């Protein structure tokens, strides 16, 4: 048995004995994935463009009332259910019970007949707001209804002016002709212009966090070996510092890949069982393997640097724990980057966790390949190599 193989076997044995550390590496991110994916699902849906469910009860059943429903239906922000009725509901609030509706709009008899009359004589529409809708969404819906009614009134008045318009060579008038062109630009500074949903954000986010979290058990084992003199005894086997590093990195690299498989399985199978959306894994398989390997390489490089830099296990735990929390906070793990202000988004780009997360989002949202995520792969590999080089320099000085 070669010294390197024996060192790897020793590391696997020590890792297997640390059942609490292994449990922390797997259980903690699973809990975060489940909690965050389910708790923030509604918030991500609204940001991701999912329409608000609205039911329209039309008692008037006129051309104007149907035109109002059509205009609201044309608004991509709403999912309209149109229900003709003979009478208005006496308790519209009860109609919202047990339904996933945001609003209930009732159109009374006489809406069309009194459409162009003064406000005090017009038939009053009713809007019932569900408890699931916040005040901001309610204001937006009210404004949309008023805008739609205004367009219907304008079209009605223009129809009355059709004869006069024909004298000027205008064949048809429509309120749509009065619209001004608008260019919409999204300021989302992520791997893609499309914000992810809750499971697309949280599964890769906490997966990246769990990979970097390996620094705590890694550094603690490293320091315990150093304190027990095991590293000095390994020198008698002509096992150099690079070989020692490799013997420690390989077992934890395997642990990281098991984390990747397990966390993705949680997103695909467990989250939908609890009422969330299922994670759809897209992207080239080789790109996914390359990305998970690069993230692991960067995380293990950082873990090794913390280990050789720390003098005690308490110091290593503090550096690894606080360091990972800081990288996660600024890197879009705890708070998605698309809700951050512009300056914070620029700062997030300095975190290696952000590079890993953006790589996953590129694969899952855009069905990317290795070429698409190559910038993130290069940054992660460069970061890992830098950490390994610094670790070797620190270790060499400590030996001297």
FENZI-V503735 format. One record per helix or strand of 2 or more residues. SS is the DSSP state (H for helix, E for strand). FROM is the first residue (numbers start at 0). TO is the last residue. If there is no record, write none. Layout:
BEGIN
<<SS/FROM/TO> <SS/FROM/TO>>
END
This chain:
BEGIN
<<H/2/16> <H/18/38> <H/40/47> <E/51/57> <H/62/73> <E/77/83> <H/91/94> <E/102/106> <H/118/120> <E/125/128> <H/134/159> <H/161/166> <H/174/177> <H/197/211> <H/214/226> <H/229/234> <H/240/272> <H/284/308> <H/312/329> <H/336/338> <H/341/347> <H/351/365> <H/369/398>>
END
